[in-house]
């Protein structure tokens, strides 16, 4: 039998593809009608910002301190205090920084708040004792310091503060006793080293005081307050070059109204009134309400015989200061500026000259000003 090799058997037709077409069509119709949420474009939702913890803010504060960024450190401690209102430590940390910056009112308020938050916090009691000492309330300061010592007898900061308080009241032997105890416990305690230097200064041992400040700055070079206090020792020794250098070192650590004012006033006392005026103006630009710097700008104007600027500037500075911060030279200089300016204003001058005489009845500049105005 002959076989035709070209023959191909016919395949049976399959209609399975129609089922798939029907399924796809039905699914497309469903999507068109229903429009499920996953098919339509959704608006972008912002990713929630995680809330920073107190630990995170505390770490940032310590980092800022290490960098010498004291204002940023204070802001970070404020955040810690906001998140942990029952924790006295951030209040204490802020208070200590404000005290370094000579902002006594703020430091006092923060120390008081810390003690209210935790009456048995040793650091809070110690800081409060210190600000009370600076405010001249020595008996209450000693009481709070002893409360802290009862809670922790070997706390070097508390012992150092007791040394500071007793040096303030003139009991130098008792002061030395507490400072020795503090340094025996912690030889690198900055507060004890600083207070030892202050005790030497009160005793007239300026060279020993400088050595102590140098010791403290070796441990912590960013303590701008130690640079300022070190400069004061050189002033006492009439070494103005070293004094100005130390003031400039404080400004290099941190440019604040306090450091700039200290540098400017040091320059003023050294006789460089032009450069003094430049630095003092910078201090006032940073804080127009810093009374000491404003008064010092007025004194610099007076020294440069710019009486038209000296008179109102001194008056503003005096108005910004607490009564115990007003120095007699601010008072009689304000009066004399009104006398020497053109036109002369004796009616205004006499007011300030009388205030100066209330402080010191034999003040020669004030008496001279009164003579000029009364005798013509």
C-alpha positions as CSV (number, residue, x, y, z in Angstrom):
1,X,0.0,0.0,0.0
2,X,1.2,3.4,-0.9
3,X,1.5,5.9,2.0
4,X,1.2,9.6,1.3
5,X,3.9,11.2,3.5
6,X,2.5,14.7,2.9
7,X,-0.7,14.1,4.7
8,X,-1.3,15.9,8.0
9,X,-4.2,15.0,10.2
10,X,-6.7,17.8,11.0
11,X,-6.7,19.0,14.6
12,X,-9.9,19.3,16.6
13,X,-10.8,22.9,17.3
14,X,-10.6,24.0,21.0
15,X,-12.8,26.8,22.4
16,X,-10.9,27.1,25.7
17,X,-9.6,30.5,24.8
18,X,-13.2,31.9,24.9
19,X,-13.4,31.1,28.6
20,X,-10.2,33.1,29.3
21,X,-11.6,36.0,27.2
22,X,-14.8,35.9,29.2
23,X,-12.9,35.9,32.5
24,X,-10.7,38.8,31.5
25,X,-13.7,40.8,30.3
26,X,-15.6,40.1,33.5
27,X,-12.7,41.1,35.7
28,X,-12.1,44.3,33.7
29,X,-15.8,45.2,34.1
30,X,-15.5,44.6,37.9
31,X,-12.5,46.9,38.1
32,X,-14.2,49.6,36.1
33,X,-17.4,49.5,38.1
34,X,-16.1,48.9,41.6
35,X,-12.7,50.8,41.4
36,X,-11.2,49.3,44.5
37,X,-8.9,51.5,46.7
38,X,-5.8,49.7,45.7
39,X,-6.4,50.5,42.1
40,X,-6.8,54.3,42.4
41,X,-3.9,56.6,43.2
42,X,-3.8,57.4,46.9
43,X,-2.6,60.8,48.2
44,X,0.8,60.8,49.9
45,X,0.5,60.7,53.6
46,X,3.3,62.4,55.7
47,X,5.5,60.2,57.7
48,X,5.0,60.9,61.3
49,X,8.0,62.6,63.0
50,X,9.2,60.5,65.9
51,X,9.1,62.3,69.2
52,X,12.6,62.8,70.7
53,X,13.2,61.3,74.0
54,X,14.6,63.1,77.1
55,X,17.7,60.8,76.7
56,X,18.3,62.1,73.2
57,X,18.0,65.8,74.3
58,X,20.4,65.0,77.3
59,X,23.0,63.5,74.9
60,X,22.7,66.6,72.7
61,X,23.2,68.9,75.7
62,X,26.3,67.0,76.8
63,X,27.7,67.2,73.2
64,X,27.0,70.9,73.1
65,X,28.8,71.3,76.4
66,X,31.8,69.4,75.1
67,X,31.9,71.8,72.1
68,X,31.6,74.9,74.3
69,X,28.1,75.7,72.8
70,X,26.6,76.8,76.1
71,X,23.4,78.5,74.7
72,X,22.6,75.3,72.7
73,X,23.3,73.2,75.8
74,X,20.8,75.3,77.8
75,X,18.1,74.8,75.1
76,X,18.7,71.1,75.1
77,X,18.4,71.0,78.9
78,X,15.1,73.0,78.6
79,X,13.7,70.2,76.4
80,X,14.8,67.6,79.0
81,X,13.0,69.5,81.7
82,X,9.9,69.8,79.5
83,X,9.7,66.1,78.9
84,X,10.6,65.2,82.5
85,X,9.1,67.9,84.7
86,X,9.7,65.9,87.9
87,X,13.4,65.6,87.2
88,X,15.5,68.2,89.0
89,X,18.7,67.5,87.2
90,X,18.0,69.5,84.0
91,X,17.1,72.5,86.1
92,X,20.3,72.2,88.0
93,X,22.4,71.9,84.8
94,X,20.8,75.1,83.4
95,X,21.3,76.9,86.7
96,X,25.0,76.0,86.8
97,X,25.5,77.4,83.2
98,X,23.7,80.6,84.0
99,X,25.8,81.1,87.1
100,X,29.0,80.7,85.0
101,X,27.5,83.4,82.7
102,X,26.9,85.7,85.7
103,X,23.1,85.6,85.2
104,X,22.4,85.4,88.8
105,X,18.7,86.0,88.7
106,X,18.0,83.2,86.2
107,X,20.3,80.8,88.1
108,X,18.5,81.6,91.4
109,X,15.1,80.9,89.9
110,X,16.3,77.6,88.3
111,X,17.9,76.5,91.6
112,X,14.7,77.3,93.5
113,X,12.6,75.4,91.0
114,X,15.0,72.4,91.2
115,X,14.6,72.2,95.0
116,X,10.8,72.4,94.7
117,X,10.8,69.6,92.2
118,X,13.1,67.4,94.4
119,X,13.8,68.6,97.9
120,X,16.3,65.8,98.5
121,X,18.3,66.2,95.4
122,X,21.8,66.9,96.6
123,X,22.9,68.8,93.4
124,X,19.8,71.0,93.6
125,X,20.4,71.8,97.3
126,X,24.1,72.5,96.6
127,X,23.3,74.9,93.7
128,X,20.7,76.7,95.7
129,X,23.2,77.1,98.6
130,X,25.6,78.6,96.1
131,X,23.2,81.1,94.5
132,X,22.1,82.2,98.0
133,X,25.7,82.8,98.8
134,X,26.1,85.0,95.7
135,X,22.9,86.8,96.7
136,X,24.5,87.6,100.1
137,X,22.1,85.4,102.1
138,X,24.9,83.5,103.9
139,X,23.0,81.9,106.8
140,X,20.3,80.4,104.5
141,X,23.1,79.3,102.1
142,X,24.9,77.4,104.9
143,X,21.6,75.8,106.0
144,X,20.9,74.4,102.5
145,X,24.5,73.2,102.1
146,X,24.4,71.3,105.3
147,X,21.1,69.7,104.2
148,X,22.9,68.5,101.1
149,X,25.8,67.3,103.2
150,X,23.5,65.3,105.5
151,X,22.2,63.4,102.5
152,X,25.7,62.8,101.0
153,X,28.6,63.6,103.4
154,X,31.3,63.0,100.8
155,X,29.9,65.1,97.9
156,X,32.9,67.2,96.7
157,X,30.7,69.9,95.1
158,X,28.8,70.5,98.4
159,X,32.0,70.7,100.3
160,X,33.4,73.1,97.8
161,X,30.4,75.3,98.1
162,X,30.7,75.3,101.9
163,X,34.3,76.4,101.3
164,X,33.0,79.2,99.1
165,X,30.4,80.4,101.6
166,X,32.8,80.5,104.5
167,X,35.3,82.4,102.4
168,X,32.5,84.9,101.6
169,X,31.9,85.6,105.3
170,X,35.7,85.8,106.1
171,X,36.1,82.5,107.9
172,X,39.1,81.5,105.9
173,X,40.2,78.6,108.2
174,X,36.8,76.9,107.9
175,X,36.8,77.6,104.2
176,X,40.2,75.9,103.8
177,X,39.0,72.9,105.8
178,X,36.1,72.2,103.5
179,X,38.1,72.9,100.3
180,X,40.8,70.4,101.5
181,X,38.1,67.8,102.1
182,X,36.6,68.3,98.6
183,X,40.0,68.1,96.9
184,X,41.0,65.0,98.9
185,X,37.9,63.3,97.5
186,X,38.2,64.6,94.0
187,X,41.5,66.3,93.1
188,X,40.1,67.4,89.8
189,X,36.9,69.0,91.1
190,X,36.7,72.2,89.1
191,X,34.4,73.9,91.7
192,X,36.8,73.2,94.5
193,X,39.8,74.3,92.5
194,X,38.0,77.5,91.5
195,X,37.0,78.3,95.1
196,X,40.5,77.6,96.3
197,X,41.7,80.2,93.8
198,X,39.1,82.7,95.1
199,X,40.3,82.1,98.7
200,X,43.8,82.8,97.6
201,X,42.6,86.0,95.9
202,X,40.8,87.2,99.1
203,X,44.0,86.6,101.0
204,X,46.0,88.6,98.5
205,X,47.9,85.6,97.1
206,X,47.3,86.5,93.5
207,X,50.1,84.4,92.1
208,X,48.8,81.3,93.9
209,X,45.3,82.1,92.7
210,X,46.6,82.2,89.1
211,X,48.2,78.8,89.5
212,X,44.9,77.4,90.7
213,X,43.0,78.9,87.8
214,X,45.6,77.5,85.4
215,X,45.1,74.1,87.0
216,X,41.4,74.3,86.5
217,X,41.7,75.4,82.9
218,X,44.1,72.5,82.2
219,X,41.3,70.2,83.2
220,X,38.5,72.1,81.4
221,X,39.8,74.7,78.9
222,X,36.3,75.8,78.0
223,X,35.5,77.3,81.4
224,X,35.3,80.9,80.2
225,X,34.4,82.1,83.7
226,X,37.8,80.9,84.9
227,X,39.5,82.9,82.2
228,X,37.7,86.0,83.4
229,X,38.5,85.4,87.0
230,X,42.1,84.6,86.1
231,X,42.4,88.0,84.3
232,X,41.3,89.7,87.5
233,X,44.4,88.3,89.3
234,X,46.6,89.8,86.7
235,X,44.8,93.2,87.0
236,X,45.6,93.0,90.8
237,X,49.2,92.5,89.8
238,X,49.0,95.4,87.4
239,X,50.0,93.0,84.6
240,X,47.6,94.3,81.9
241,X,49.0,92.4,79.0
242,X,48.3,89.1,80.7
243,X,44.9,90.3,81.9
244,X,43.8,91.3,78.4
245,X,45.1,88.0,77.0
246,X,43.0,86.1,79.5
247,X,39.9,88.2,78.7
248,X,40.4,87.5,75.0
249,X,40.7,83.8,75.8
250,X,37.3,83.9,77.5
251,X,35.8,85.5,74.3
252,X,37.4,82.8,72.1
253,X,35.8,80.1,74.2
254,X,32.4,81.7,73.9
255,X,31.3,85.2,72.6
256,X,28.6,86.3,75.1
257,X,27.6,89.6,76.6
258,X,29.5,88.7,79.7
259,X,32.8,87.7,78.1
260,X,32.7,90.7,75.7
261,X,31.8,93.1,78.6
262,X,34.7,91.6,80.6
263,X,37.1,92.2,77.8
264,X,35.8,95.7,77.0
265,X,35.9,96.8,80.7
266,X,39.5,95.4,81.0
267,X,40.5,97.4,78.0
268,X,38.8,100.5,79.5
269,X,40.7,100.0,82.8
270,X,44.0,99.6,80.9
271,X,43.4,102.9,79.2
272,X,42.5,101.6,75.7
273,X,39.1,103.3,75.6
274,X,38.6,103.2,71.8
275,X,39.0,99.4,71.6
276,X,37.0,99.1,74.8
277,X,34.1,100.9,73.2
278,X,34.2,98.5,70.3
279,X,34.0,95.4,72.4
280,X,31.4,96.8,74.8
281,X,29.2,97.8,71.9
282,X,29.3,94.1,70.7
283,X,28.2,93.0,74.2
284,X,25.2,95.4,74.0
285,X,24.3,94.3,70.5
286,X,24.0,90.8,71.8
287,X,21.9,91.8,74.8
288,X,20.6,95.4,74.8
289,X,19.2,94.8,78.3
290,X,22.5,93.8,79.9
291,X,22.8,96.7,82.3
292,X,26.4,96.3,83.2
293,X,27.6,96.4,79.6
294,X,25.3,99.4,78.8
295,X,26.7,101.3,81.8
296,X,30.3,100.4,80.7
297,X,29.5,101.8,77.2
298,X,28.4,105.0,78.9
299,X,31.6,105.1,80.9
300,X,33.7,104.6,77.7
301,X,31.8,107.5,76.0
302,X,32.5,109.7,79.0
303,X,36.2,108.8,78.9
304,X,36.3,109.8,75.2
305,X,34.5,113.1,76.1
306,X,31.4,112.1,74.1
307,X,29.1,113.6,76.8
308,X,26.0,113.7,74.5
309,X,26.1,109.9,74.2
310,X,27.5,109.3,77.7
311,X,24.6,110.9,79.7
312,X,21.7,108.9,78.2
313,X,23.7,105.7,78.0
314,X,24.7,105.8,81.6
315,X,21.1,106.6,82.6
316,X,19.8,103.6,80.7
317,X,22.5,101.3,82.2
318,X,21.7,102.4,85.7
319,X,18.0,101.8,85.1
320,X,18.7,98.2,84.0
321,X,20.9,97.4,87.1
322,X,19.8,96.2,90.5
323,X,20.5,98.7,93.2
324,X,23.4,96.8,94.6
325,X,25.0,96.7,91.2
326,X,25.1,100.4,90.6
327,X,28.6,101.8,91.2
328,X,29.2,105.3,92.4
329,X,31.2,106.2,89.3
330,X,28.2,105.5,87.1
331,X,26.2,108.0,89.2
332,X,28.6,111.0,89.3
333,X,29.7,110.3,85.7
334,X,26.1,110.6,84.5
335,X,25.8,113.9,86.4
336,X,29.1,115.3,85.1
337,X,28.1,114.3,81.5
338,X,25.1,116.5,81.8
339,X,27.3,119.3,83.0
340,X,29.9,119.0,80.3
341,X,27.5,118.4,77.3
342,X,26.3,121.3,75.2
343,X,24.0,122.8,76.3
344,X,24.7,122.3,80.0
345,X,21.8,120.6,81.9
346,X,22.4,121.2,85.6
347,X,18.8,120.3,86.6
348,X,19.5,116.7,85.4
349,X,23.0,116.7,86.6
350,X,22.1,117.5,90.2
351,X,19.8,114.5,90.4
352,X,22.6,112.1,89.7
353,X,25.2,113.9,91.7
354,X,22.9,113.8,94.8
355,X,22.5,110.1,94.3
356,X,26.3,109.7,94.3
357,X,26.6,111.8,97.5
358,X,24.1,109.5,99.2
359,X,26.5,106.6,98.5
360,X,29.6,108.6,99.6
361,X,29.1,112.1,101.0
362,X,32.7,113.1,100.3
363,X,32.9,112.0,96.7
364,X,35.1,114.6,95.1
365,X,33.8,114.3,91.5
366,X,30.2,114.7,92.8
367,X,31.1,117.6,95.0
368,X,32.9,119.3,92.1
369,X,29.9,118.9,89.9
370,X,27.6,120.3,92.6
371,X,29.9,123.3,92.9
372,X,29.8,124.0,89.2
373,X,26.1,123.9,89.1
374,X,25.5,125.9,92.2
375,X,28.2,128.6,91.7
376,X,28.1,128.8,88.0
